[in-house]
Amino acid sequence: MRRRVSLALRSQSQNRRRHALLLSSIAFGISHFGQGITGVTENLIDGMILGALYLGSGRCLMNLILAHGVTDMVDFLLIFLHRYPGLHLE
């Protein structure tokens, strides 16, 4: 499956790229099931945004690295401030 998604993302067909982006984002979200519904939802949305950024930027990874760092920093701050949705620290 990973190979098919990778080939579809490199495809010239816009429709195939959209399907690959959706499929890989869903898989990415589900792979974070251990973080609860908040983790699944956040990572599904992050996958869509980062995937669209990747395709829209001419497949430039530096944009994704910076965006990923920003989202991780926001998550860290929310956890540190006890404001992360769905997280119950005792």
C-alpha positions in Angstrom: 0.0 0.0 0.0 2.8 2.4 0.9 4.4 1.9 -2.6 1.0 2.6 -4.3 0.5 5.8 -2.4 4.0 6.9 -3.1 3.6 6.3 -6.8 0.3 8.0 -6.9 1.7 11.1 -5.1 4.3 11.3 -8.0 1.6 10.8 -10.6 0.7 13.5 -13.1 -2.9 12.9 -12.4 -4.4 15.5 -10.0 -7.2 13.1 -9.1 -4.7 10.3 -8.2 -2.7 12.7 -6.0 -5.8 13.8 -4.1 -6.8 10.2 -3.4 -3.3 9.3 -2.3 -3.2 12.3 0.0 -6.6 11.4 1.5 -5.6 7.7 2.0 -2.2 8.5 3.5 -3.7 11.1 5.8 -6.4 8.7 7.1 -3.7 6.0 7.7 -1.5 8.6 9.4 -4.4 9.6 11.7 -5.3 6.0 12.5 -1.7 5.2 13.3 -1.9 7.7 16.2 -4.9 5.8 17.8 -2.9 5.4 21.0 -3.2 9.2 21.5 -7.0 9.0 21.6 -9.6 10.7 19.4 -7.7 14.0 19.7 -4.5 12.5 18.4 -6.2 10.7 15.5 -8.1 13.9 14.5 -5.1 16.2 14.9 -2.8 13.9 12.9 -5.3 13.3 10.2 -5.7 17.1 9.7 -2.0 17.6 10.0 -1.4 14.9 7.4 -3.8 16.7 5.0 -2.2 20.1 5.6 1.3 18.9 5.3 0.5 16.7 2.3 -1.1 19.6 0.5 1.8 21.8 1.4 4.2 19.2 0.0 2.3 18.9 -3.3 1.7 22.6 -3.5 5.4 23.6 -2.9 6.8 21.5 -5.7 7.7 18.7 -3.2 10.0 20.8 -1.1 10.7 19.0 2.2 12.0 22.1 4.0 8.6 23.6 4.2 7.3 20.4 5.8 10.1 20.2 8.3 9.4 23.8 9.5 5.7 23.3 9.6 6.1 20.0 11.6 8.4 21.8 14.1 5.8 24.5 14.6 3.0 22.0 15.2 5.1 20.0 17.6 6.0 23.2 19.5 2.3 24.2 19.8 1.4 20.7 21.0 4.3 20.9 23.6 3.1 24.3 24.9 -0.5 23.1 25.1 0.5 20.0 27.1 2.8 22.0 29.3 0.0 24.5 30.0 -2.5 21.7 30.6 -4.6 23.0 27.7 -4.2 20.1 25.2 -7.8 18.8 24.3 -8.5 15.4 25.6 -5.4 15.1 27.8 -6.1 14.5 31.4 -3.0 14.8 33.6 -3.4 13.8 37.2 
